[in-house]
Amino acid sequence: MAEPSGADRAVSPLVGRLPPQCQRDVDALRRVVHAALARETPAAPVSPADLREVLLTGATGFAGRFFLRELLRQSETLVVHCLVRAESAAHGVERLREAMEYAEIWEENWAPRVRVVAGDVCADRFGLSDAVFDGLCQRIDAVYHVAANVDLVLSYADIRATNVLGFRSVLELCLRTRLKHLFHASTMAVFPAYFCDFGGEHRHSRIEHQMQPDLASMKSTFPLGAIGYPWSKLVAEQGVLFAQAAGIPAAIFRLPQMGLSSTGYSQASDFPTRLFAAASQLGKAPQGFSIQRNAEPVDTVSELCTAISFNPERRFTIYHCCDPEPPYEDLEVADLGYYWQSVPYASFKRSCQALGEESPLRGQWVLIDHFAPYWFSEDKSGRTGLVCDRAIREDCPRPIKWPALLIRHARSYDWIRRNREGWPYPLPRGRLDFDGLVAQAERFARRMGVPFEATYPAWMREGLEKLVEALQSPEAGLRETRLSHLVYGLTRALRSNAALAREAQQHPEIEREAITRPVFIVGINRTGTTFLHRLLARDPGFWALRRYELTEPVLPGGAYATVAGTTDDPRRAYAEELTAATNVVDTLAGLHPTDIDEPEEDLWILWLTFSTWIFSTAYHVPTYGRWLAGSGSRYAYAHHRRVMQHYTWQRRRREANERRNWLLKMPFHLMELEVLLETYPDAVFIQTHREPARFMGSWNSIVERIRGFSTEPRPPHETGAEQLAFMSGMLNDAMRFRASRPALEERWVDVRYADLVDDPMAVVRDIYGRFGWPLDRAAAAAMDEWLALQAEQRRHEPRHEYSLEDYGLTPEAVDDAFAPYRDFTAARGIDLS
C-alpha cells in the first residue's frame, strides 16, 4: 500500500462561519488546551501497541458497553477505567455489570481488568478529587470518549453541557503529565446528507475522505434552537483537531446510526426502533417507510474503532465508521408477516398523537416533521457509494464484515422477545395470512414484470392455501415467536418463483434445455444419503446444486459466466446471512452438516411449489398431508423440472456450454417415484439401506429438533407413532413400486449403510462399475481428500444421542411396521444388519 501523502491525511477546513455560540465554545476548548500546555510540557505518548491502562467514558451507554467489550477483547492485559455516574465505585460496578448483562455481553473473567471511577463527565475534572484525577493523569495511556447526550430533539443550548463542556476535562486529562491518545466518538450526523438519508436535494451528495461538513447546509438543515446534537458533535470535533495540532495523537470516529447489534441487543430510544414500534402498534406506516433505513450494528462499529485505535501504523484522523456499500436487501415488513397499511404521513402522525403518551413517538414530532420529507421520500437514492470509507479500510488491521440486515432484525426480534418485560413498547406481532402472502406475490410479479397467473398458477396457490390453513390449525402448535421466520420462508419462495419467471421471460431458450440421465440418491433419511451425495459430488463429471444456489436460484444481474460460483457471487453472502439469521447450524448440529458451498437436497426446489412432503416433516400438519396424498405431486414435479432447466442453463453459461449429469438427492422422492420417473424418464437411482430400528430413533430426533425451531414440543411418543407410520408407509410403498417395475431394476443400485461406513471408496467403485461410469484418478483423489477431511471433522463434532425408547417405540414394533421393506431387501440379498 502506498504511503498516503500529507494532502491525503489532511482534514479539510471548515468552510463558512460557525454560529456564534458554537464558535465561543470552540474558543473555550482551545483555551483549555493552551492553559494545560502553559502549565507543563507533557511527556511523549506511548505507542498504541503499548497501551496498558485506558479510560472509557460512557461505558454504560448503548455504544459504550460495546466499546468496553471490544477493548477487553483487544488485549488480555489491558485495564479499562470506566467513568460511571454513580454514588460510589461499588454502585458504578453494579450499574456497569447490569448494562453489560442486559446486552448479554458480560464475561465474568473480565472483572479484574475493569476499574470503575465514580464521576460525572459534565463536572469539572469529572467531579473527582485532585488526588484521583492526578492519579488518572499518571496511569492512563489513552482516553476513549464515548459519553454523549444523543437526544435529537434538544437545542444546542440544552445539549452543550454534556457534549461540549463535558469535553473540557477529557482534554485536560489528555494533556497532563504525558500526552494521551484521544479517541473521540463523533457522528456521521454532522453531515446533513447523511442525516437526511441522501434524500431530496442531497441525493447527489457524497461524503469524502477526511471531509468536514458544509456549514451553510448545516444551518439550513439543523436549526440551532431545535436540533443541537449535530452542532455539539461538530464543536467537539474542532476541539479534537486543535488538540491534535498541539501534539495529542487523536482520532475522530464518526459513528453511524446505530440502534441494533448483531448480537440482538436493541436500543429502545433509537428513532428507527421507535418508528418501527409505532407502526407495529398502529398496524400502519407512513408512505415511504422502509426497513432498509441506515443502521449499522453497534458491535461491528465498536470492533473496527478499537482495532484502529491499537494500530501503531494508524495514519488518518477522521474515520467514517459505516458501510459505504450496503447491499440493498429486498426485504419488506410484509415479508415478515407485518401487513401494515401504508398511509400519508399526516394520517400516520394523527393516529400516533391520538394515543398520547402511549405512542413510542411521543415528544419526537418536531424532529419528524422537519425530516419526514427526506425519511419518507419514495425517491431516496440510498447510501450506496455515497460515503468514502478509505480511512477505515486502510487503518483497520482486520477485515471489516458488516452483518446483513436480515441477521440484525432476526436477532433483534429474538432479543426483544427474551427481554419483553423490560421492553417499553408493544411487541411486534406478525400474521400468517394467505391473502397477505398472495398480495406479496402480486407485488413481486409487478416488480419483476411477469404475469401473475403464469408465475403462481392455481395449483400452486392451492398448495399455499392448504399449507397456511394447516399451519393455522391449533394442532400445528406454531410458536408466535417464530411466526415471522415462517412467513419469511414462504415469501422468499414466492419471490424466487417471480425471479425464475423473469429469467425465463428474458431467456426463452431455457425451456429447451435438456436434462439427460439425472442421478437421484433416494435412500431414506439417516441412511448415509448426505454423506454419499457429497462424496460423489467431488467428481467434476457431475453437476450438484450447492446450498447457496438452492437458497437463491437466480443470480442478480445474471452474470453466470463471470460471477456465478465465485467468491463474488452475492448468493453466497445471502445464504450465509439466512443461515445465520435462522440459526440453522446450531439447530442441526450433530444431525446434518450445513455448509453453503456443499451439495444440498433438492427439497428446496419443491419448497417453491408449496406441494411437497417436506412440510409434513417440518411441521405437524396432518390435514395438509391428507390433502397432498389426494391431490398428488405432478404439477410440483413439472415445476421441479422447469427449475432444473434454469440450473442447467446457468451452468452451461459458466462452463462454456458443457453438459453433465445432475447428481440430486432427496429421501422424500421415495414418496413420488412414479411421478418422478414420468418427469425424468431416463433417471437412474442409488438407494441406501439400513436397519429401520437403527434409523428411526435418529430420524425422530431430527424431526423433533426441526419442529422445535418453530412449534411447541409434542409428546415424544406421539411424534414416534406419527413418524413410524409416515416413514414405513413411504418406504414400503416405494419398494412395492420397485417390485412392480422389474424392467427398471437395471437403473437402481442398492448400497448398504454398513458398507458405506466401512469402505466408502469400495462403494463408489461398485456404483461406477454398475452404471458404467469412468472414475478417473483426479476424481478418486478428490474423494479421498474429502473423506480424510470428514474423518477429522467428525472427531470434533457433537455426538447425536437418541434411542427408540425415547419416542415410545420398540425394535419389534419398528420391524413389524417395515415388514414389506425388510422382505424386499431380504429377497434381493441386502443384509440390513
N, C-alpha and C positions, 0 to 999 in steps of 0.2 A: 504494500500500500504506500502510495506516495505521501510524503510528509506534507500536511496542509500548509499553505503559505500564511503569512501574517494576516493577509486580507481575508483568507478563508476562516481564520479563527476570530477575527474581529467582530464584535457585536455592532450592528448598525445603530447609528444615533437616533434618538427620538426626533421626530420632525414636528415642529409646532410648539405651542406653549401649553404646559400643564395648567389645569385650573389653579387659581391662587392658593386655595387650602392645600392642595396636593403638593404644590411647589414649596410651600412653607414647611411641610412635613419632610420633604426630600432634603431641604436645607438643614432641618433639625437632625436628621440621620447623619448627614455629613459632619455636623458639629460633634456628634458622638465619636466619630472616627478621629477627627482632629484632636479632640480632647484626650482620647486614650493614647494616641501616639505622642502627644505632648508630655504626658506623664512619664512614659518609659519607652524604651526601644525593645520590643518583644523579641525573644529568640526565634530562630527559624522553625518552621513546622516540620513534623516528622513526615516521612514518606507514607502514602496511603497503604503501602504494604506493611507498615509498622504500627498501624493503629492498634492500640491496646485498650483504651477506655474512651467511650464516646457519650455524648449527651443527646437524648432524643426528647423533643418537646411534642406534645400532642399524642402521647403514646396510647391514651385510652380512646382516641378518636377512631373514625372509620378507617382512614388511611394509616394513622399512626400505629395501630396494633399490628398491621401487616408489615410496616417498616421494621417494627421490633422483631417480628418473627424472622424476617429476612436478614437482619443484622446478626441475629444469633445463629443463623444458618451459615452465614458467610465465613465465620471463624469459630472454632471450638474454644478459643481462649478469650474472645472479645468480651469485655464487661460493658454493659449498657446502663447508663444512669438515666432514669426516666423522670422527667419533671411532671408531677401529677398534682392537680389541685386537690388537696386533702388536708384533714385536720392534723395528721401525723404520718410518719413513714409507714406505720403499720396499716393505717387506713388507706394510704396510697397503694400499698401492696394488694390489699383486698380489692380495691377498685380496678387495678390493672389486671389481676388474675380473673376477675369477673368478666371484664371486657374481652379478654383473650378466650376464655372458656365459652362465652356466648357466641363468639365467631368460630368456635370449635377448632382453634389453632394452638392451644396451650400445650406445652410439653413440660412435664414436671422436672426433667433434668436440666432445664434452663434456669431454674430458680436461683442457684448460687451465683449466676452471672448477671442477674437483674438487680439493680440498686435503685430504689425509689427515693427521689428528692421531693419532699412535700413543699410545693411552692405554687406561684401564680405567674404565668407568663406576662400578665399585664402589669404586675407590680415592679417597682424599681428593684433591680437585681433579683428579680423573681420573688421578692419578699423574703429573701434568705438573710441570715446574719452575715456579717462581714467574714467571719471565720469560715462558714460553709461556702460562701461564694468564692472566697480566695482559694479554698481547697479544690473547688472545681476548676478554677483557672490553672492550677498547678497540675491537676491529674488528667484533664480532658485533652484528647488529641483532635477531636472533630465534633462538630455540632450538626445534627440533623434537625432542622427547624421545620416541623410539620404542623405545629399547632396553628389553627386559624379558625376564625368565625366564617362559615361558608353560607350564611343566610343571605339569599339572593335578593331579599326584599327590604334590606336595610339601607339607609342613606350612608354616604361616606362618613358623615359626622358621627353616626351611630356605630359604625364598624371599625373605625380607625384605632380605637383604643386597643383592640386585640391585634389586628393585622399590621398596624404601623407602629404605634407607640410601644407595643409589646416586643417589637423587633430591636429596640434600643439595647436591652440587656443582653440579647444574643450577640450583638456587635461588640459590646464591651467585653463579654466573656472571650470572644474570639481574638481580641487584641491584647489581653492581659497576659503577662508572664512569657508566653510564647504564642506565636500565631497558630490558630487552629483552622483546620479545613472547615469550610462552611457549605453545607448542602441545604439549599433553601427550596422548599416546596411551594411553587407558584401555581399558575393555572393557565391552561390554553384559552380560558375565557377572557383574557386581556385582548383577544382578537375578536372584534365584532363578527367577522365572517364565521368563525368557529361557533360562537355563541348562538348565531342565527342559523346554524346547520347549513351554511353556504347557500341559503335561500335568497330569493329576491335579488336585490342589487349586488349581493355578494356571490352570486353563483359562478362568477368567473374569477373570483379571488384565489390567491394561493399564498400560503404561509411559508416563507422561505427560511433557509438556513440562517441561524443567528439573527433573526429578524426581530425588530421591535414594532409594536402596533402603531397604527396611524392615529394620531391624537384627534384629528378632525372627525374621523369616523367614530372614535370612541365617544366624543362629545355628543354626536348626533344619535348614538345608539344607547348610551348608558347615562341617563340623567343623574347627575351627582346627588341630587336630593332624594332619589328613589332607588337607584341601583348602584350602590357604592362598592360592592365586592370587587369587580374588576379593577377599579381605580386603586383600591387599597393594596392589591397584589402588585400592581404596576409600580406604585410608590416604593414598596418594599424591595422590588427588583432593582430600582435605582440605587437604593442603599447598598445592596449586594455588589452592584457593579462599581460603586465608588470605593467600597471596602476592598474589592479585588485590585483596583488600581493602586490602593495603598499597601498592598502586599499579601492580603489574605487569599489563600488558594480556595476559590469559591466556584460553585456550580449552581445554576438555577434549573430546577426540574419543573417544567411546565406540565402539570398533571392534567389529564383529560377529564371529561365527565366520567365519574365512577359511582355506580350505585350497587353493582353486583360484584361478586367474586366467583372465580371458577371453582371455589370450594363450596359455594352455595350461599354463604352468609350475605345478607342483603341489608341495605340501609333504608329504613323506613322513611327518613326525611328527604331522601333523594327525589328530585322533581319527577323524573320519568317513572319512578316507583309509585309516587303519589298519583300521577296521572293514570297509570295502569289500574291502580286500586279504585280510583273514582269511576273509570269506565266500567270496571267489573261490577262495582256497586250498583250502577245505573242500568247496565245492560245496553249502553250506548256509548259511542265515542265520537269526537269531533271529526268531521270530514278532513282527510289528510293525515289522520293519526297513523303512525307506523311503529311497529315493534322493532324496526331497524334503527331507531334513533341512536346516535353515537353514545356509547357507554362501554368503556374498556374495563376489564376486570382489575380490581384494585390489587390483587395479589401478584398479577403479572407485572403491573406497573411498579410496584414496590420492589419486586425482584430485580428488574432491569436497573432501577435507580441505585440500589445498594451495590449491585455488581459494578456499575460505572464508578461509584464512589471509591471502591477498593482498587481500581485500575491505576497503577502508578504511571501508565502511559497516557492517561486521560489528557485530551488536548483542547476540548471545547468548553465553553462557558454555559451556553443555553441548550437545553435538551427538550425537544418536543416529544413527550412520552406517550405517543398514541400510534395506533396502527394507521399508516398512511394509505394502505390499500385494503381496507376491509372488504372481504368478498361479499358481494351482495347476495344474501341468502334469501331464497324465495320462501319466506316464512311470514305468515299472517296469523293473527289471533284466531281466525276461524279454523286454521289447520290444527289448533289445539282444543277445538270444541267450544270456543268462545264466540258465539254467534251474536255479536253486538250490532245494534242498529247504528248506521252512520248518519250523523245529523249535523246541521250547520253549527259552527262554533257558538253562536249566540244561544241557540237552543240548548246545547250541552251545558253552557255556563248557567243558564236559568235553572236547569234541573239540579245542578250541583248546589247552587245557592239555596234552593228550596229545602235542602237537607240541613242547612245551617252548620252547626258545629260538628255534625256527623260526617260531613264531606271531607275526604282526605285533602282536598284542595282549598280548604278554608284558609284565609289570610294570604293567598297567593295570587289574587286576581290582578293586582297592579302589575305584577311581573308577567302573568299570562296574557293579559290584554295587550301589553306592549309588544310581545314577541309572537303572538298567535299567527299573524300573517306569514311569519317565517316557519315556525314549528309545524304548522298545519297546512303548509302550502302543498299543492298537488304536484308542483313542478320543481321541487328541490332537486338539485343535481347530485346530492350526496357528497361524501368526503373523499371519494376515490382519487388519489393522486394530488390532493389539494394541500397536503401538509408534508413538508420536507423532513424526513427522519434521518438525515445523514449523520447527525451527531450521535444518536443512539446506536445506529448501525455500526459506526466506526469505533466508538468508545466502549460499547458494551462487550466484555470479553467472552460472552457466551451467546449462543443463538437465541434469538427472541421468537418465541412461539405464542401467538395470540390465540387463546381458546375461542372456539367458534360460538356464534350467537346461540345456537340450539343447546350447546352444553351449558352455557351460563344460565339460560332460562330454565332448563330442566333441573339443574342443581339448586337454583334459587327457589323454585317451586317446592322441591323436596325439603329444603331447609326451612322454609316458611311453615310447611306442614308440621315439621318436627317441633317448631317453636311457636305454635299457634297461640299459646296462652299469652305470650308477650308481644304478639304482633298487633299493631294498633288498628288494622283495617280488616274489613270482612275478607275472608279467604276467597280467592277466585274459584268459581265453580263452572267447570266445563260441562258440556252435554254431549251424549252420544245420540245423534239425531239424524235419521235418514234424509229428511228434507234438507237439513243443513249440509249434509255431505253432497247431495245432488246439486245444491246451489253452488258449492265449491267446484264441482265437476263442470258446471256450466261456465263458471268464471275461467277455469283452466282452458276449456275449449275455445272460448272467445279470445283469451290472451294469446293462445298459440295458433289461432286461425284455422281450426279444424272443426268439421261438423260434429255436433254433439251426439246425434243418434248413431252415427257410424263409429264414433270413438267409444261410446258407452251404450252398446246395444241393449235391447230389452232383457236378454238373458243375463247379462252382467249386472244390470240394475236389480233384477230379481234376486240374484245371489246376494248382493249387498243388502237388500231389504230383509231377506230371510236371516242373514247373519246378524244384522242390527237388532231385529226382533228377538232373536235367541239370546243375544248378549244383554238385552234389556230385561230379560226374564230374571226373577229373583233366584232361580236355581243356578244361574251362571255365577252369582256371587261376586260380581265385579266390585273391586275396591275403588271408592270415589277418588282416592288419592292417585290412582293410576289411569284415570279416565282420559286425561289429556294425552298420555303416551299412546293409548289405544287409538284415539281419534287421529293422532298424527300418523300412525302407521297406515290407517285407511286412506287419509287424504294424500299421503305420499304415493300410494298405489294409484289413486286417481290421477295425480299429476304425471306419474310415469306413463300411464296409458295415453295421456294427451301428448306427451313428448314423443312417444313412439308413433302416434298417428301423424304428428307433424313431420317426423323424419321420413315416414313412408310417403307422405304427400310431396315432400321435396325430392324424394328419390324413388320414383315408381318402379325402378328396376329391382328394388328389394324383394318384391313379391315373386320375382322369377328366380330367386336364389334356391339352389337345390341343397338338400340336406341328405347326404348319402351315408348309409350304413352306420348310423349313430350307435354308440355303445352305452347301454344302460346298466348300472350296477343297482340291483334291486333286492339285495338281501334285506331281511327285516332289521329293524333298529337294534343296536347293541350287539351286532354280529361282525364288526370289523369293516363296515362299508366305508366309513370315512377314511380309515387307515389305507384301505386298498385303493380308494379313489385318488387320494393324494400321492400314493406310491406310483401308480400307473401314470399320473399326470407329469411325472418327471420326464417322461418320454416326449420329446418335442414333436413326435409324429402325431400326437393328439392335440386337439383343442379342448381346453377345460375352462369353465367360467369361474373367474375369481370372485371373491366376495364383493369387492368394490364394484365390479361390473353388474352384479345382480342387484346391488343396492341402488344403483343409478344406471339404468340400462342405456341411456342416451348421453353421449359426451357433449356438454355445452360447447357450442361453436363448431362441432363436427370435425375437428382436426384429427381424424383417426390415423392418418398416415404419419403424422409427426408427433402428436401429443399422447395419444391413447397408449396406455400401458407403461408410460414413463413416470418418473417422479413428479413431473409437472401435470399429470392427469388430475384435474380437480375432483374427479370422482373418488380418488383415494382419500383426499382430505375429508370429503363429505362422509365417506364410510367410517373413517376414524372418528369423526365427530359424532355420528349416530351411535357407534359402538360405545363411545364414552358416555354419551347422554343417557343411554338406556341401561348402562352398567351390565351389558350382556356378558362381558368377560368374567366378572365375578359371579354372575348368576349361573354360568355354565362351567365354572372352574371344577376340574376333575371329571367332567362329564363329556364335554365336547370342546376341543381346542378351537379357539377363534382367532383368525388372522385374516386381515383384509386382502392379503396377497396370495392366500391359499385357495384351491378349488373349494367350492361350496355346493350344497344341494340346490337343484333347480326348483325347489319348492317355492322360491321367491318369484319364479315366473308364474306359477299357478296362483300365488297370492294375489297377483294382479287381476285375476278373474273373479275373485270372491266366491268361487265354486271349487273348493278343494278340501280334502280331509285334514289338511294342516290345522284348520281352525278347530276341529274336533279334538285335536291334541292340545293346542294352546289354551283352550277354554272348555269348560263343561257346558256344552250346548247340544243336548240330545235332540231337541226339536230340529235344529239345523242339520244334524246328521241324518235324521229321518228324511228331511226334505231332499238332501243331496243324494241319498240312496235311491229315492224315487225319481229324481229328475235326471240323474246321470251327469257325465262329465265331458260329453262330446264337444260341446261349444268351448269348454275350458281348454281341452287339449288342442283344438284347432287354433285357439289363441296362443297356446304354447308354441306351436309350430311357427306361427307368424312372428313371434318374438325371436325364436331361434333363427329365422331368416334375417332379422335385423343383426343379430350377433354374427352370423356368417358373413353378411355384407361388410360389417365393421372390421372383422378380422382380415378379410381379403383386401381392404384398404390398407391395413397395417402391414400386410405380409406379401405385397406385390402379387395379389391375385392367386396366391397358393390356396389350395383346398385340402383340408384334412378332415379326419373323422372326429366328431364330437364325442367326448367322454363325459357322460352325465350320470348323476347318482341321486336317487331319492327312494327310500323304502316304500313310501306310500304309492308309488307306481304299481305296487302289487295289488292295490285295490281296483285298478283300472287297466289290467293287462289287455283286455280285448280292445278297448278304445285306444290304448297306446299303440297297439300294432296296426290299427286302422290308420292312425295318424302318421306312424313311421313304419311302413310295411316291410322295410329291409333291416330293421333294427336287430342288434344282437344283444345278448343278456349275460350278465355274470351274477349269479346268486350265491350269497354267502349263507352258511348254515351253522347253527349252534343249538345245543340242547335248550329247549324252551324254559326249563326250570332254572337255567343259568342266566338267561337274558331277561326274564320277566321281572325279577327283583330290580335289576338295573334300570329297566325301562320305566317301571313305576316310579322309581326315584327321580328320573329325569322329567317325567310328566309333572310330578309334584313340584319340582324346582321351577319348571317353566310356568306352570299355572300360578305358583306363589308370587310371581312377579306382578300379576295384575288382578288376582282373585283371592277371595277369602279361602283359608285352608278348608279342605273337605276331610271327613273321616278317612283315614288311610285304607280301611277295609272296603269302603265304597269305591275309592279310586282303583283298588286292586281288582274288584269284581268287574267294574266297568272296562278296565283295560284288558283284562283276561278275555272277556267276550269280544272286544274290538280286535285285538291282535290275533287271537286264534281264528276269528272269522275271516280276517284278511288273509292270513297265511294258508288256512285250509282251502279257501276258495281259489286262491292263486294256484295251489297245487292241483286242484281239480281242473282248472283251466289248462294247465300244462299237460295233465294226463289226457285231456280231450283233444290235444293238438300234437300227436306224436310226430307229425311231419316237421314240426318246428324245433324238435329237440336238438338238431344239429346246430342250432343257433344259441344254445344255452351251455354255459359252463358252470358247474357247481363247485364251490370252494368250501372246505371245512374251516371253521374258525380256528380250530386247534392247529391245522396245517399252516394257516396264515401267520399265527403267532410263532410257531416253531421254526419255520423256514420260509419267510415271505418271498425270497427270490426264487425258490423252487416252485412256489405257486405261480409267480409271474411267468416263469418259463413254460409251465404247463398251459396257462391261459394263451400265451402267444402261440404255442405249438398247436393247440386245438383250433385256433382261428386262423392259423397260417400267417401270423404277423411276424415280420423280422424284428429281432431285438438286437440292435447294434451295440457296440461297446460303449459308446458315449452315453446312450440311454441307460444301460445297465450300471455304468459308473455313477451317473446322477442318482439312480435309485439307491445304490449302496451308500452314497454320501448322505442322502436324506434319512436313510434308516439309522445311520450312526448318530445323526443329529437328534432323531426321535428318541433313541435309547438314552441319550444324555438328558434330554428334557424330561423324560418320564421319571428319571431318578429324583427329580426335584418337584414333581407335580404332587398336589394333594391326592391322597387315595380316595377313591369313590367307595364309600361304605353303604351297603344295602343288604337286605335279606327279604326273602319271600314272606316270612312270618310278619314282617312289619306291615304288610298290606293284606293280612288275613288269608294268605294263600299257602298251599302245601305243594310239595313236588308231585304228589299223586293227583291233586286237582288240576295242576297245570298239564301234566302228561295226558290226563283224560281229555281236557279241552283241545289239545293239539293232536289228538289221535290221528286224524286224517293226514296231517303233515308228517307225523312220525312214520306212518305207514308208507307214505310216498318216498321218504328218504330211505327207509329200510329196503323197499323194493328196488331202489337204484344203488344199493350198496354204500350209501353215505352214512358213515358212522358218526353220530352226533356226540358221542362221549368225549 
